[in-house]
Amino acid sequence: MCGIVGYIGSKQAAPILLDGLSKLEYRGYDSAGIAVRDGADKVKIVKAKGRLKGLIEKTDDGHAVPGTCGIGHTRWATHGEPSETNAHPHVSDDGNVVGVHNGIIENYQELKVKLLKKGYEFYSSTDTEVAVKLVDYYYKKYEHTPVDAINHAMVRIRGSYALAMMFAEYPDEIYVARKDSPMIIGVSDGNCYVASDVPAILKYTRNVYYIGNMEIGRLADGKAAFYNLDGDEIEKELVEIKWDAEAAEKGGFEHFMMKEIHEQPKAIMDTMNSKIKDGRIDLSDVGLSEEDIKGIDQIYIVACGSAYHTGVVTQYVMEDLARVPVRVELASEFRYRNPILNKDDLVIVVSQSGETADTLAGLRLAKEQGVKTMGIVNVVGSSIAREADNVFYTMAGPEISVATTKAYSAQLIAGYLLSVEFARVRGTITEEQYQGYIAEMQTLPEKIDKIIEDKERIQWFASKQANARDIFFVGRGIDYAICMEGSLKLKEISYIHSEAYAAGELKHGTISLIEDGILVIGSLTQDALYEKTISNMVECKSRGASLMGLTNFGNYSIEDTADFVVYVPKTDPHFAASLAVIPLQLLGYYVSVARGLDVDKPRNLAKSVTVE
C-alpha cells in the first residue's frame, strides 16, 4: 500500500524525495516522512501526520534538510493509527539503522518479543519498527555488514515487504530488499533512485532495474548491485521505461481522474494497436499459440475490484463468442478455497499494477498446480508480468487516481481481443464476423470521445445527487457487470452507499430497500434484455424510486419511464461495457466534486493493494 522513495547521488536529497512522494501519494496519505543522512553522524528524520503538504511545510520544500542520501515514505496505515510517531522512517535504538517499509510483517509480534528480550525498546505500534530493529540486531551479530544483516532478517520475517534502509557506518549507501511488495531501482548520471512505482522517478530516469523476490540491492557510487539470500552478487537487466513523464502529470485538469477519463480513447487505441496487425489479432507477443488456444478446456479469470468487473464482462463475451467455459473468481477467495484446476485450464490474472497481493497469490497457486497462466497487466516488469507464463500488456500508461478508469477500459479491450481471437481459432465465428468485430472495436475510441463531450448533462444531474444516502444500479447480463463497476466508482469516491443488483433478483428480497426518493440507475445496452430490465425499473418506480436510464441511442421509449436518461452510441452488444461505463465514471466523479471530496485520494483507499 505505502509508497517508498530513495535517492543517493550528487544533488540535495530532500527535494527529490518530496517530489517522488508527491507522485506516490495515491499509495497512502495517512502520514509521511523522510530521513536524510549528511555524513556518518548526521541523519535528520522529519515526519508529519496527514497529507504530504504537512511534511513539505515542515521541511521548507526539502531545502531545510541537507544531505545527498535519503529515504522517504508516504503511509497507508496497517499496524498502528495514523500519527507522527507511527509514521516512517523508523530508527533503531542507537540510530544505527533507519528504514522505511511497504507491506505487512505477519509475525512482527513474535519478533518483537524476541527483540525485547535482547534489550530493544519500542516507541511505535508499527511492524516496521520491528523490521528495522531486527536488521540492527543481525547487523551487530554478523560482522557489521548490511547485506548479511538484511538477509538474516528476511529469513525470519513472514509476510510481504519492500524495505529501504540506511546504515550509520555506510553513510553513502542505501540498501533495499523485497518480498511480494513492489520496488524499482533507477540509475542516471551517477545518481540512484528507489521507488515503489514508476511515476516517482520518471522525471529523473527511465532506466530501471526490477529487484526480484527475496533479493537485496545496494545503491552507491551511482550504481546498483544486487544479491541473493546467500549474499552472492547477481546480474540484473536494465530496462527502459517507455512511459512519458508528462503522462504522470495532471496536464491542466483539476484532478487526475478527469484527465484519465479523457485518456481512455488513447488507452484503448494503443492497446488494440499493440495486438492488431494488418487487420488481424496477433497474440504472438503474449505467447499463446493457436494450439494452446484450441487445447484449453476452461478459463479462470482471477482479479480484485474493478479488474474483477472486467473479468465478468470478459466471461460473458468469451463464453458467447468462443464457447469456452469461464469462471470469474475474486482473487481473495480463489487463493484460499483450494480450487480444482486441471492441466488443460487457463488461469488469467488481471491487475493494473501487476502487484496486487491476492491476485499474485492466485497466480502462484495456479502455477503450483501446473496450470498455464496469463497475466493482463499494465506495468512492465511487475511481479505478475515476470511470473506468469504469458503476459498481455495493456497500454494505459501511468494511472494515478485511486479510482481506475483508463486501466479498466484497457483491460476490457484485452478481454475483447482474447475473446474474438479465441473464437476465430476455435471456429465458433466466421471470418466475416471476425473482421466485423475487429472493425467495431476500432470505432470505440471515437464513440467514447462523443460521450465525454456531453459530460455537462451528467454534471448537472450529479449535482442533484450530492445528498443521496443510497443509490442502486440494476442490469442484466453485461449490463449487470456495467452496474457493478458504476456502483464501485460511485461509492469509492463519493462515500454514498450504492449497490449493483442483477435486475431479475430485485424481487428476491432487494426490492424491500426501495423507498421514496431513492435513485435507481438502470443500464440497458443489451437489446435482448431491454424490456425485462425496464419492467424491473418500473417496479422500483411504483415504490417511490426515481430512475436514471443508461441506454443506446434509439431506445427513446425509455423516456416514458426514466426521470433522466443518458444515451451512448450503438455498438455491438458484446462491447457495450466500454461505452456505458463512461457516463458512470463521470457520474461518480461529479458527485464527489459536488460533495467537496478529494476525488483522486478517497479516504481509507490506496491505489495498489499489495497487502492482504
C-alpha positions in Angstrom: 0.0 0.0 0.0 2.5 2.6 1.2 4.9 4.5 -1.1 8.7 4.4 -0.8 11.3 6.7 -2.4 15.1 6.9 -2.0 17.9 8.9 -3.5 21.6 8.9 -3.4 23.8 11.0 -5.6 25.3 14.4 -6.1 22.2 16.5 -5.5 20.3 17.5 -2.4 18.2 14.5 -1.5 15.2 16.0 0.4 13.6 17.9 -2.5 13.9 14.8 -4.7 12.4 12.6 -2.0 9.4 15.0 -1.6 8.9 15.2 -5.3 8.9 11.5 -5.6 6.5 11.1 -2.6 4.1 13.6 -4.3 3.9 11.1 -7.3 3.2 8.2 -4.9 0.7 9.9 -2.6 -2.1 7.8 -4.2 -0.4 4.8 -2.5 -1.0 6.2 1.0 -1.7 9.6 2.7 -2.2 9.0 6.4 1.3 10.4 7.2 4.7 10.9 5.5 8.3 11.2 6.5 11.9 11.5 5.2 15.3 10.6 6.6 18.4 12.3 5.1 21.9 11.4 6.0 24.6 14.2 5.9 27.7 12.3 6.9 28.0 9.3 9.2 26.8 11.0 12.4 24.2 13.3 10.9 20.8 11.9 10.0 17.7 14.1 10.1 14.3 12.5 10.3 11.2 14.6 9.7 7.7 13.3 9.9 4.2 14.7 9.6 0.7 13.3 10.1 -1.8 13.7 7.3 -1.2 14.7 3.7 2.3 15.3 2.2 1.8 19.0 2.3 2.4 19.0 6.1 5.8 17.4 5.6 6.6 19.8 2.7 5.8 22.8 5.0 7.9 21.3 7.8 11.0 21.0 5.6 10.6 24.2 3.5 10.0 22.0 0.5 13.1 20.0 1.5 15.5 22.9 1.4 15.9 22.9 5.2 17.2 19.3 5.2 20.8 19.0 3.9 22.4 15.8 2.7 22.6 13.8 -0.6 21.5 10.4 0.7 17.9 9.8 1.9 14.8 7.7 2.0 11.1 8.7 2.3 7.7 7.2 2.8 4.0 8.0 2.5 1.9 5.8 4.7 -1.4 3.9 4.4 -1.8 2.6 7.9 -1.9 -1.1 8.6 -0.4 -1.5 12.1 -0.9 1.5 14.4 -3.1 4.5 13.9 -2.0 7.4 11.6 0.3 9.5 13.8 3.6 11.2 13.7 5.1 8.5 15.9 3.9 5.7 13.7 5.0 7.5 10.5 8.1 6.2 8.7 11.0 6.3 8.7 11.8 4.3 11.8 15.1 4.0 13.5 16.9 1.5 15.7 17.6 2.4 19.4 21.1 3.8 18.8 20.3 5.3 15.4 22.4 2.8 13.6 19.7 1.7 11.1 17.0 3.9 9.6 14.3 2.3 7.4 11.0 2.5 5.6 8.7 -0.3 4.7 5.8 -1.2 2.4 3.8 -4.3 3.2 2.7 -6.3 6.3 5.0 -8.4 8.6 2.8 -11.1 9.8 5.0 -12.4 12.7 6.0 -9.0 14.0 4.6 -9.7 17.5 6.8 -12.8 17.7 9.8 -10.9 16.5 9.1 -8.0 18.9 9.1 -10.4 21.9 12.5 -11.7 20.8 13.9 -8.2 20.5 12.5 -7.1 23.8 14.4 -9.9 25.4 17.5 -8.7 23.7 17.1 -5.3 25.3 15.4 -3.3 22.5 12.8 -0.8 23.3 9.8 0.2 21.1 8.2 3.6 20.6 5.6 2.9 17.9 2.7 0.5 17.2 4.1 -0.5 13.8 5.5 -3.7 12.4 8.1 -1.6 10.5 9.9 -0.6 13.7 10.3 -4.3 14.4 11.8 -4.9 11.0 14.3 -2.1 11.4 15.4 -3.3 14.8 15.6 -6.9 13.7 18.0 -5.8 10.9 20.0 -3.8 13.5 20.2 -6.9 15.8 21.6 -9.1 13.0 23.9 -6.2 11.8 25.6 -6.2 15.2 25.6 -10.0 15.4 27.1 -10.6 11.9 30.2 -8.6 11.3 28.5 -5.2 10.7 27.7 -6.0 7.0 24.3 -4.7 5.8 23.7 -7.5 3.2 24.3 -10.2 5.9 22.1 -8.4 8.3 19.3 -7.9 5.9 19.3 -11.5 4.5 19.2 -12.9 8.0 16.2 -10.7 8.8 14.5 -11.7 5.6 14.7 -15.4 6.5 13.0 -14.6 9.8 10.3 -12.3 8.5 7.0 -13.7 7.4 4.7 -11.6 5.2 5.2 -9.1 2.4 7.6 -6.2 2.3 9.7 -3.8 0.4 12.4 -2.2 2.6 14.8 0.7 2.1 17.5 1.2 4.7 20.5 3.4 5.6 23.3 2.4 8.0 25.4 4.8 10.0 28.7 3.1 9.1 27.8 3.2 5.4 26.7 6.8 5.1 26.9 6.9 1.3 24.8 3.8 0.6 21.2 2.7 0.6 20.1 -0.9 0.9 16.8 -2.3 -0.3 15.1 -5.7 -0.2 11.7 -7.0 -1.2 9.3 -9.9 -1.0 6.0 -9.6 -2.8 5.8 -5.8 -2.5 6.8 -3.7 -5.5 10.1 -1.8 -5.8 12.1 -0.5 -8.7 15.7 0.9 -8.8 16.6 3.8 -11.2 20.0 4.9 -12.3 21.1 8.0 -14.2 24.3 10.1 -14.5 25.8 8.9 -11.2 22.5 9.1 -9.3 20.5 6.2 -7.9 16.7 6.2 -7.1 14.4 3.9 -5.3 10.6 3.9 -5.7 7.5 1.8 -5.2 6.2 2.8 -8.6 7.4 4.2 -11.9 5.8 7.7 -11.7 8.0 8.7 -8.7 11.2 8.6 -10.8 10.1 9.1 -14.4 11.2 12.8 -14.1 14.8 11.6 -13.4 15.4 8.5 -15.3 13.7 5.9 -17.5 16.4 3.2 -16.9 15.4 0.9 -14.1 16.1 -2.4 -12.5 13.3 -4.6 -11.2 14.5 -6.2 -7.9 13.2 -9.8 -7.6 11.6 -11.6 -4.8 13.9 -12.3 -1.8 16.6 -10.2 -3.3 18.7 -7.4 -1.8 20.1 -4.3 -3.6 22.9 -1.9 -2.7 23.0 1.6 -4.2 26.3 3.5 -4.1 28.6 5.4 -6.4 25.9 5.9 -9.0 25.5 2.1 -9.4 23.2 -0.6 -8.2 24.4 -4.1 -7.2 22.1 -7.0 -6.3 22.4 -10.0 -4.1 20.5 -13.2 -3.4 19.8 -14.6 0.1 23.2 -16.2 0.3 24.8 -12.9 -0.2 26.1 -13.8 -3.7 26.0 -10.9 -6.2 23.6 -11.5 -9.1 23.2 -9.8 -12.5 20.2 -7.7 -13.4 19.0 -6.4 -16.8 18.5 -2.7 -17.1 15.0 -1.9 -18.5 13.9 1.2 -20.3 10.5 2.6 -19.3 8.6 3.8 -22.3 6.1 6.0 -20.4 6.3 9.7 -21.0 7.0 11.7 -17.7 4.2 14.1 -18.7 1.7 11.2 -18.6 2.0 11.2 -14.8 1.1 14.9 -14.5 -2.4 16.5 -14.4 -1.9 18.3 -17.7 -4.3 21.2 -16.8 -7.1 19.0 -15.4 -8.4 19.7 -11.9 -8.0 16.0 -11.0 -6.1 13.0 -12.3 -9.4 11.1 -12.6 -10.8 13.5 -15.1 -7.6 13.5 -17.1 -7.6 9.8 -17.1 -11.2 9.6 -18.2 -10.3 11.7 -21.2 -7.3 9.5 -21.9 -9.4 6.4 -22.3 -9.8 6.6 -26.1 -6.0 6.7 -26.4 -5.5 3.8 -23.9 -8.0 1.7 -25.8 -6.5 2.5 -29.2 -2.9 1.9 -28.0 -3.9 -1.4 -26.5 -5.7 -2.5 -29.7 -2.8 -1.3 -31.9 -0.4 -3.4 -29.9 -2.3 -6.6 -30.9 -4.0 -5.8 -34.3 -1.5 -6.2 -37.1 -2.7 -5.9 -40.8 -6.3 -6.2 -39.7 -5.8 -9.3 -37.7 -5.3 -10.0 -34.0 -1.8 -11.2 -33.3 -1.1 -12.7 -29.9 2.4 -13.8 -30.7 3.9 -11.4 -28.1 1.6 -12.8 -25.5 3.0 -16.3 -26.1 -0.3 -18.1 -26.8 -0.2 -20.3 -29.9 -3.2 -21.5 -31.8 -2.5 -25.0 -30.5 -2.6 -23.6 -26.9 -5.9 -21.9 -27.6 -7.5 -25.0 -29.1 -6.4 -27.1 -26.1 -8.0 -25.0 -23.4 -10.9 -26.7 -21.6 -11.8 -23.9 -19.2 -10.7 -20.4 -18.3 -10.5 -19.0 -14.8 -10.3 -15.2 -14.5 -8.8 -14.1 -11.2 -8.9 -10.5 -10.1 -9.9 -7.9 -7.5 -12.1 -4.8 -7.6 -12.5 -3.2 -11.0 -10.3 -5.8 -12.6 -12.7 -8.4 -11.4 -15.5 -6.5 -13.1 -13.6 -6.6 -16.4 -13.4 -10.3 -15.9 -17.2 -10.5 -15.5 -17.6 -8.8 -18.9 -15.0 -11.0 -20.5 -16.8 -14.0 -19.2 -20.0 -13.0 -21.0 -18.1 -12.2 -24.2 -15.8 -15.2 -24.2 -18.5 -17.7 -23.5 -20.8 -16.3 -26.1 -18.2 -15.9 -28.9 -15.7 -18.7 -28.2 -18.0 -21.1 -26.3 -15.3 -21.7 -23.7 -16.5 -22.2 -20.1 -15.3 -19.2 -18.0 -15.3 -18.8 -14.2 -14.6 -15.4 -12.7 -13.0 -15.6 -9.3 -12.4 -13.0 -6.6 -8.6 -13.4 -6.0 -9.1 -13.1 -2.2 -11.4 -16.1 -2.3 -9.7 -18.1 -5.0 -6.4 -18.3 -3.2 -7.9 -19.8 -0.1 -10.6 -22.2 -1.3 -8.3 -25.0 -2.8 -9.7 -24.7 -6.3 -10.0 -27.7 -8.6 -7.8 -27.0 -11.6 -6.9 -29.2 -14.5 -3.9 -29.3 -16.7 -5.9 -28.0 -19.7 -7.3 -25.0 -17.9 -6.0 -21.4 -18.3 -5.8 -19.1 -15.4 -5.9 -15.4 -16.4 -5.0 -13.0 -13.6 -5.8 -9.3 -14.1 -4.1 -6.4 -12.3 -3.2 -2.9 -13.3 -0.1 -2.7 -11.2 0.8 -6.4 -11.6 1.5 -6.4 -7.8 -2.0 -6.9 -6.3 -1.3 -9.3 -3.4 -4.3 -11.6 -3.6 -4.1 -11.8 -7.4 -0.4 -12.5 -7.3 -1.1 -15.3 -4.8 -3.8 -16.7 -7.1 -1.2 -16.8 -9.9 1.3 -18.7 -7.8 -1.4 -21.1 -6.7 -2.2 -21.9 -10.3 1.5 -22.3 -11.2 2.0 -24.7 -8.2 -0.7 -26.9 -9.7 0.9 -26.9 -13.1 -1.8 -24.9 -14.8 -1.0 -22.5 -17.7 -1.2 -18.9 -16.6 -1.6 -15.5 -18.3 -1.3 -12.0 -16.7 -3.2 -9.0 -18.0 -1.1 -6.1 -16.5 -0.3 -2.5 -17.2 3.2 -2.3 -15.7 6.1 -3.8 -17.5 8.4 -5.9 -15.2 5.8 -6.1 -12.4 5.7 -9.3 -10.3 2.7 -10.8 -12.3 4.4 -9.9 -15.6 7.6 -11.7 -14.5 5.9 -14.8 -13.1 3.0 -15.5 -15.4 3.7 -17.9 -18.3 2.1 -15.5 -20.8 1.7 -11.7 -20.5 -0.8 -9.4 -22.2 0.3 -5.8 -21.6 -2.4 -3.1 -21.6 -1.2 0.2 -22.8 -2.9 2.6 -20.4 0.2 4.4 -19.3 0.6 5.6 -15.7 -2.7 5.8 -13.8 -2.6 8.0 -10.7 -6.1 8.4 -9.5 -7.1 5.7 -7.0 -10.3 5.1 -8.8 -9.4 3.3 -12.0 -10.8 4.5 -15.3 -8.4 4.1 -18.3 -6.8 0.9 -16.9 -10.2 -0.6 -16.6 -11.0 0.3 -20.2 -7.8 -1.1 -21.4 -8.4 -4.4 -19.5 -11.9 -4.6 -21.2 -10.2 -4.3 -24.6 -7.8 -7.1 -23.7 -10.7 -9.3 -22.8 -12.4 -8.5 -26.1 -9.3 -9.2 -28.2 -8.7 -12.5 -26.4 -12.4 -13.5 -26.9 -12.5 -12.7 -30.6 -9.2 -14.4 -31.3 -10.2 -17.5 -29.3 -13.5 -17.6 -31.2 -11.7 -17.4 -34.6 -9.1 -20.1 -33.7 -11.8 -22.4 -32.2 -14.0 -22.0 -35.3 -17.1 -20.6 -33.4 -17.3 -17.4 -35.6 -16.9 -16.9 -39.3 -14.2 -14.9 -41.0 -16.8 -12.2 -41.8 -17.8 -12.0 -38.1 -14.2 -11.9 -37.1 -13.5 -8.9 -39.3 -16.7 -7.2 -38.2 -15.8 -7.5 -34.5 -12.3 -6.0 -35.1 -13.8 -3.2 -37.2 -16.3 -2.4 -34.5 -13.7 -2.4 -31.7 -11.8 0.2 -33.6 -14.8 2.5 -33.5 -14.9 2.6 -29.7 -12.3 5.4 -29.1 -14.2 7.9 -31.3 -17.5 6.9 -29.7 -16.1 7.4 -26.2 -14.9 10.9 -27.2 -18.5 11.8 -28.1 -19.8 10.6 -24.8 -17.2 12.7 -22.9 -18.2 15.8 -25.0 -21.7 15.6 -23.4 -20.4 15.5 -19.8 -22.1 18.7 -18.8 -25.5 17.0 -18.7 -24.2 14.4 -16.3 -22.6 17.1 -14.2 -25.9 18.8 -13.8 -27.6 15.5 -12.8 -24.8 14.6 -10.5 -25.1 17.8 -8.6 -28.6 16.8 -7.6 -27.4 13.6 -6.0 -24.9 15.1 -3.7 -27.1 14.5 -0.6 -28.2 11.0 -1.6 -27.8 8.2 1.0 -28.4 5.2 -1.1 -28.2 4.6 -4.9 -28.9 1.3 -6.6 -27.7 0.1 -10.0 -29.7 -2.7 -11.9 -29.0 -4.5 -15.1 -28.9 -7.9 -16.7 -26.0 -9.8 -18.4 -23.3 -7.4 -19.5 -25.4 -4.6 -18.1 -25.1 -6.2 -14.7 -21.3 -6.1 -15.0 -21.5 -2.5 -16.0 -23.6 -1.7 -12.9 -21.0 -3.4 -10.7 -18.3 -1.0 -11.9 -20.6 2.0 -11.9 -21.6 1.3 -8.3 -18.0 0.8 -7.2 -16.9 4.1 -8.9 -19.7 6.0 -7.1 -19.2 4.6 -3.6 -15.4 4.7 -3.5 -15.1 8.4 -4.3 -18.4 9.9 -3.1 -18.8 7.7 0.0 -22.5 7.3 -0.9 -23.8 3.8 -0.2 -24.5 2.1 -3.5 -25.1 -1.5 -4.7 -25.4 -3.2 -8.0 -28.0 -5.9 -8.5 -28.9 -8.3 -11.2 -32.3 -6.8 -12.1 -34.0 -10.1 -12.1 -33.1 -10.6 -8.4 -34.8 -7.5 -7.2 -38.0 -9.4 -6.2 -36.0 -11.9 -4.3 -35.5 -9.6 -1.3 -33.7 -6.5 -2.5 -36.8 -4.5 -3.5 -37.7 -4.2 0.2 -34.9 -1.5 0.3 -36.7 0.7 -2.2 -38.4 3.8 -0.8 -39.4 7.3 -1.7 -36.6 9.3 -3.3 -34.0 6.6 -3.7 -32.3 6.7 -7.1 -32.2 3.6 -9.2 -29.9 3.6 -12.2 -30.8 1.1 -14.9 -28.2 0.0 -17.5 -30.0 -1.1 -20.7 -27.5 -1.6 -23.5 -28.4 -5.2 -24.3 -31.4 -5.0 -26.6 -32.4 -8.6 -26.0 -32.8 -7.8 -22.3 -34.1 -4.2 -22.6 -37.8 -4.8 -21.9 -37.2 -7.1 -19.0 -34.9 -4.5 -17.3 -37.4 -1.8 -18.0 -40.1 -3.8 -16.2 -37.8 -4.1 -13.2 -37.2 -0.4 -13.1 -41.0 0.2 -13.3 -41.4 -2.0 -10.2 -38.9 0.3 -8.4 -40.7 3.5 -9.6 -44.0 2.2 -8.3 -42.4 2.0 -4.9 -41.2 5.6 -4.9 -37.8 5.4 -6.6 -36.6 8.0 -9.1 -35.0 6.5 -12.2 -32.0 7.2 -14.3 -31.7 5.2 -17.5 -28.5 4.4 -19.4 -29.1 3.1 -22.9 -28.3 3.2 -26.6 -29.3 6.0 -28.9 -32.6 5.0 -30.5 -34.2 3.5 -27.3 -36.2 6.6 -26.8 -39.2 4.8 -25.3 -37.3 4.8 -22.0 -38.1 8.4 -21.5 -41.7 7.3 -20.7 -40.2 5.5 -17.6 -37.0 7.2 -16.5 -36.7 10.7 -15.0 -33.3 11.2 -16.5 -31.7 9.4 -19.5 -28.1 9.2 -20.7 -27.6 7.8 -24.2 -24.5 6.2 -25.6 -23.7 5.4 -29.3 -24.7 2.0 -30.5 -22.1 -0.7 -30.8 -22.0 -4.5 -30.9 -23.7 -5.7 -27.6 -20.5 -7.6 -26.7 -18.6 -4.3 -26.4 -21.2 -2.2 -24.8 -19.4 -2.0 -21.4 -16.7 0.2 -23.0 -19.2 2.9 -23.8 -21.7 2.5 -20.9 -19.1 2.8 -18.2 -18.0 6.3 -19.3 -21.2 8.1 -18.1 -21.0 6.2 -14.8 -17.4 7.2 -14.3 -18.4 10.8 -14.9 -21.4 10.5 -12.5 -19.1 9.3 -9.7 -16.6 12.0 -10.4 -19.1 14.8 -10.4 -21.0 13.6 -7.3 -17.7 13.5 -5.5 -16.8 17.0 -6.7 -20.3 18.3 -5.6 -19.7 16.9 -2.2 -16.3 18.7 -1.9 -14.3 15.5 -1.6 -10.8 14.5 -2.7 -11.5 12.7 -5.9 -8.1 11.3 -6.5 -7.4 10.2 -3.0 -10.5 8.8 -1.4 -10.4 8.0 2.3 -9.1 4.6 3.5 -8.1 3.6 0.0 -4.8 3.2 -1.8 -4.1 2.6 -5.5 -2.2 -0.6 -5.4 -3.3 -3.2 -2.8 -0.1 -5.0 -2.2 -1.1 -6.4 1.2 -4.0 -8.6 2.3 
